[in-house]
């Protein structure tokens, strides 16, 4: 599919920062939609005018945000809950596991985002053993080695759909097949793919999905999300709980905890309502444009970026095949951190990651000229111009 570029670019005015710089880092922090301040003002007005009665409207907004996210990952209505960050989502999932029943092994790649490593390493206090599988090339997760490491003692395999450094897409199917064959769970992190890459969580067969609104969803910080396969609610019973996860939270019952029948059982405590309202604008826009169109536009722009980078002799540290690549491209030059700082000084918004290089992440609202210009500017900086 090819997206109508004019249709996509007609929405540039909805993102004010695009008039002040060349914004090419939506895999780190998506551009703020012009409608976001109004969503936040709506939250404040409701609080100001309704006081405690605002909760009815606030909880409806949280459900709407969850359903907008669900539409992007193939989930049904009411199947997604909003938490504060991906670390919280992973902690909820970790709290569902019992490491004292002959299954105490956690398997993941050495290319995961550090919070995954820190969090699962900490499960050693509860009796878990972690096996970190080394990548062969530093570019992709070694799926074959991951599958070899998954055995009858494995309880969970947390993996990223798209790697944060290199943008490599993980081949999820073999991991799910092996994990399920031996009775292990697969927890998929879609933070780097949701909103720019088509996702169908039930079709992928994963047991849970975590992600956030900060990046391609243009929703800002403080609104992450968790989806758990509904048929696993009883088996994946969290120990990290709060009153909003109770079946009847407003009964204020001091008896035994009774988990909600739906995904609310994973919600924990009171929701971060300002962050949810901030996220709504971006979620609406991504759903309006459609991920299939966004993906087509992103592939067009990233292929142009790779072409211009290679012509300039810039090293590309992302897969060249679009089917194996997420939404961003990592480019490397000597002294890449300094080059990144200089790009930003010249108003090209990108970022740097150690052991990778400079990440460039065009969204549907970027132009071909912007993508060509960042490659030319990086070559100029490398050459001392």
C-alpha positions in Angstrom: 0.0 0.0 0.0 1.2 3.5 -0.8 -0.3 6.3 1.3 -1.4 9.5 -0.4 1.4 11.8 0.5 -0.7 14.9 0.1 -3.3 13.5 2.4 -0.7 12.7 5.1 1.1 16.0 4.8 -2.2 17.9 5.0 -2.1 17.0 8.7 1.2 18.6 9.4 -0.6 21.7 10.8 -1.9 19.4 13.6 1.7 19.2 15.0 3.0 22.7 15.8 6.6 21.7 16.4 6.9 20.9 12.6 6.9 24.6 11.9 9.9 25.2 14.1 12.4 22.4 13.2 12.8 19.2 11.3 11.3 16.7 13.7 12.6 13.2 13.0 12.6 11.4 16.4 9.0 10.1 16.8 10.3 6.7 18.0 11.5 8.5 21.2 8.9 11.2 21.7 6.2 11.8 19.2 5.3 15.4 18.2 2.6 16.9 20.3 -0.8 17.3 18.5 -2.3 20.7 18.5 -5.5 19.2 20.1 -3.6 18.0 23.2 -3.8 21.2 25.1 -7.6 21.2 24.6 -7.8 17.6 25.9 -5.8 18.6 29.0 -8.0 21.7 29.4 -11.0 19.4 29.2 -9.6 17.4 32.1 -9.0 20.5 34.1 -12.5 22.0 33.4 -14.1 18.8 34.5 -12.2 18.8 37.8 -12.9 22.5 38.3 -16.6 22.4 37.5 -17.6 18.9 38.7 -15.2 18.1 41.6 -15.5 14.5 42.7 -18.3 14.0 40.1 -15.6 14.3 37.5 -14.7 10.6 38.0 -17.5 9.4 35.8 -16.2 11.3 32.9 -12.5 10.6 33.7 -13.1 6.8 33.8 -15.0 7.0 30.5 -11.9 8.8 29.0 -9.6 6.0 30.4 -11.9 3.3 28.8 -11.8 5.3 25.5 -8.0 5.5 25.5 -7.8 1.8 26.2 -10.1 1.0 23.3 -8.2 3.3 20.9 -5.1 1.4 21.8 -6.9 -1.9 21.5 -7.8 -1.0 17.9 -4.1 -0.7 17.1 -3.1 -4.0 18.5 -6.0 -6.2 17.5 -7.5 -6.3 20.9 -11.3 -6.2 21.7 -13.2 -3.5 23.4 -12.4 -3.3 27.1 -9.3 -5.5 26.8 -6.6 -2.9 27.4 -5.8 -1.2 30.7 -3.7 2.0 31.2 -0.8 2.1 33.6 1.9 4.7 34.1 4.8 3.1 32.3 6.1 -0.1 30.7 8.1 -0.9 33.9 4.8 -1.0 35.8 3.2 -3.2 33.2 6.1 -5.6 33.3 6.1 -5.6 37.1 2.4 -6.6 37.1 3.2 -9.5 34.7 6.2 -10.5 36.8 4.0 -10.6 39.9 1.8 -13.2 38.2 4.6 -15.8 38.2 5.5 -18.3 40.8 9.1 -19.5 40.5 8.8 -22.2 43.1 7.0 -24.8 41.0 9.7 -26.1 38.9 9.7 -23.1 36.5 12.1 -20.4 37.5 13.8 -19.4 34.2 13.4 -16.1 32.3 14.8 -15.9 28.8 15.4 -12.7 26.8 17.9 -11.1 24.4 20.8 -8.9 25.3 19.4 -6.3 22.9 16.3 -5.6 25.1 15.6 -2.1 26.5 17.5 -1.8 29.9 14.4 -1.6 32.0 13.5 -5.1 30.9 16.9 -6.4 32.0 16.8 -4.6 35.4 13.3 -5.7 36.2 13.7 -9.3 35.4 17.1 -9.5 37.0 15.4 -8.3 40.2 13.2 -11.4 40.1 16.2 -13.3 41.4 15.0 -12.2 44.8 11.9 -14.2 44.3 13.7 -17.3 43.1 14.0 -16.6 39.3 17.0 -17.4 37.1 17.7 -15.2 34.1 19.3 -16.4 30.9 20.3 -13.5 28.6 20.9 -14.6 25.0 23.6 -12.8 23.2 23.0 -11.5 19.7 25.3 -12.7 17.0 25.5 -9.5 15.1 24.4 -6.8 17.5 21.7 -5.9 15.1 19.0 -8.5 15.6 17.8 -10.7 18.5 19.1 -14.3 17.8 15.8 -16.0 17.5 17.3 -19.5 17.0 19.4 -19.1 20.2 16.4 -17.8 22.1 14.4 -20.8 21.1 17.3 -23.1 22.1 17.4 -21.4 25.5 13.7 -21.9 26.1 13.1 -25.2 28.0 10.8 -26.9 30.4 12.0 -24.8 33.3 11.2 -21.5 31.4 8.3 -19.6 32.8 8.4 -16.4 30.7 10.1 -14.9 27.6 9.9 -11.1 27.5 10.7 -9.8 24.0 10.6 -6.6 22.0 8.6 -6.5 18.7 11.1 -3.9 17.4 14.5 -3.3 19.0 15.1 0.2 20.3 18.6 0.6 19.1 18.6 -0.9 15.6 14.9 -1.0 14.6 15.2 -4.7 13.8 11.8 -6.6 13.9 11.8 -9.7 15.9 10.4 -12.9 14.3 7.9 -13.6 17.1 6.3 -16.8 15.7 9.1 -19.3 16.4 9.5 -17.9 19.9 5.8 -18.2 20.6 5.7 -21.8 19.2 8.7 -23.0 21.3 7.6 -21.2 24.5 4.0 -22.5 24.3 5.3 -26.0 23.5 7.1 -26.2 26.8 4.4 -24.3 28.7 6.1 -20.8 29.0 4.5 -17.4 28.5 5.6 -14.8 25.9 5.3 -11.1 26.9 5.6 -8.8 23.9 6.8 -5.2 24.2 5.4 -3.1 21.3 6.6 0.3 22.5 8.8 0.7 19.4 6.2 -0.6 16.9 2.7 0.4 18.0 1.3 3.1 15.8 3.8 2.7 13.0 3.7 -1.1 12.4 0.6 -3.3 12.0 0.1 -5.5 15.1 -2.4 -8.2 15.7 -1.7 -9.6 19.2 -4.2 -12.5 19.1 -2.9 -13.6 15.7 0.7 -13.4 17.0 -0.3 -15.8 19.8 1.5 -13.8 22.5 0.2 -14.0 26.1 0.5 -10.3 27.0 1.4 -7.0 25.3 2.9 -3.9 26.9 3.6 -0.6 25.3 3.1 3.1 25.7 1.8 6.3 24.1 5.0 8.3 24.3 6.5 7.5 20.9 4.7 6.8 17.6 1.3 7.4 19.3 2.2 11.1 20.0 0.6 10.8 23.4 3.3 12.0 25.8 4.6 10.3 29.0 2.7 8.7 31.8 0.3 6.5 29.8 1.4 3.0 29.1 -0.8 0.0 28.5 -1.2 -3.7 29.2 -3.2 -6.3 27.3 -3.4 -9.9 28.6 -5.1 -12.7 26.7 -8.6 -12.9 28.2 -8.4 -16.7 28.5 -5.4 -16.3 30.8 -6.9 -14.0 33.4 -7.3 -16.8 35.9 -3.8 -18.3 35.3 -2.0 -14.9 35.2 -3.2 -13.6 38.5 -1.2 -10.6 39.7 0.2 -10.0 43.1 0.9 -6.4 42.3 -2.6 -5.2 42.8 -4.6 -2.1 43.9 -8.1 -1.1 44.7 -9.0 -0.4 41.0 -8.4 -4.0 40.3 -11.1 -5.2 42.7 -14.3 -6.5 41.3 -16.2 -3.9 43.3 -13.7 -1.1 44.0 -16.3 1.3 45.4 -17.5 -1.2 48.0 -14.3 -0.5 49.9 -14.3 -4.0 51.1 -11.7 -5.0 53.7 -12.1 -8.7 53.1 -10.1 -10.9 50.7 -9.2 -9.3 47.4 -11.7 -10.2 44.6 -10.1 -9.6 41.2 -12.3 -7.9 38.5 -13.6 -10.3 35.9 -12.0 -8.2 33.1 -8.6 -6.6 32.4 -9.2 -4.1 35.2 -7.7 -6.8 37.6 -4.3 -5.6 36.3 -5.0 -1.9 36.8 -3.6 -1.5 40.3 -4.3 1.9 41.9 -5.8 5.2 40.8 -5.3 6.1 37.1 -3.0 8.9 35.9 -5.8 10.9 34.5 -3.8 13.9 33.2 -1.6 11.6 31.2 -4.6 9.7 29.8 -6.2 13.0 28.6 -2.8 14.0 27.1 -2.7 10.7 25.2 -6.1 10.9 23.7 -5.2 13.4 20.9 -2.5 11.3 19.5 -4.4 8.1 19.8 -7.3 9.7 17.9 -5.1 10.9 15.1 -3.2 7.6 14.6 -6.5 5.8 14.4 -7.9 8.4 12.0 -4.9 8.1 9.7 -4.7 4.3 10.0 -1.6 2.2 10.8 -1.6 0.6 7.4 -1.2 4.0 5.7 1.3 5.1 8.3 3.4 2.0 7.8 3.4 2.5 4.0 4.5 6.2 4.4 7.2 5.2 6.9 8.6 2.5 4.6 8.8 5.0 1.8 10.6 7.6 3.9 13.0 5.2 5.6 14.0 3.6 2.3 14.8 7.1 0.9 16.8 7.8 4.1 18.8 4.5 3.7 19.4 5.2 0.0 20.7 8.8 0.7 22.8 7.6 3.6 24.5 4.8 1.6 25.1 7.2 -1.2 26.9 9.5 1.3 29.0 6.6 2.7 27.1 6.7 6.1 26.9 3.3 7.9 23.4 2.0 8.4 22.9 0.0 11.5 19.4 -1.1 10.8 18.0 -3.9 8.6 18.0 -2.9 4.9 14.9 -5.0 4.2 11.8 -3.0 5.1 10.0 -6.2 6.2 12.7 -6.7 8.9 12.8 -3.0 9.9 10.6 -1.0 12.3 9.9 2.7 12.0 13.4 4.2 12.5 16.8 3.9 10.9 20.0 4.0 12.9 22.9 5.8 11.2 26.5 5.8 12.4 29.4 8.1 11.7 32.7 8.7 13.6 32.0 10.5 16.9 28.3 10.0 16.4 27.3 11.6 19.7 28.9 14.9 18.8 27.4 14.6 15.3 24.0 14.1 16.9 24.4 17.2 19.1 25.4 19.2 16.0 22.3 18.0 14.1 20.1 19.1 16.9 21.9 22.5 17.0 21.0 22.8 13.3 17.4 22.0 14.3 17.3 18.4 13.0 15.7 16.6 16.0 17.2 13.1 16.3 18.9 11.2 19.1 21.9 9.1 19.9 22.2 5.6 21.5 25.4 4.0 22.6 26.5 0.9 20.6 24.3 2.0 17.8 24.5 5.5 16.5 22.0 8.2 15.5 18.4 7.3 15.4 16.2 8.9 12.7 12.5 8.3 12.9 10.2 9.8 10.3 6.5 9.7 10.9 3.6 10.1 8.4 3.8 13.9 9.0 7.4 14.2 7.6 8.4 15.0 4.1 10.8 13.4 1.6 12.7 16.7 1.6 13.2 16.5 5.4 14.5 13.0 5.2 16.9 13.8 2.3 18.1 16.9 4.2 19.0 15.0 7.4 21.2 12.6 5.5 22.9 15.4 3.6 23.4 17.4 6.8 24.9 14.4 8.6 27.4 13.8 5.8 28.3 17.5 6.0 29.0 17.3 9.7 31.0 14.1 9.3 33.1 15.9 6.7 33.7 18.9 8.9 31.5 21.3 7.0 
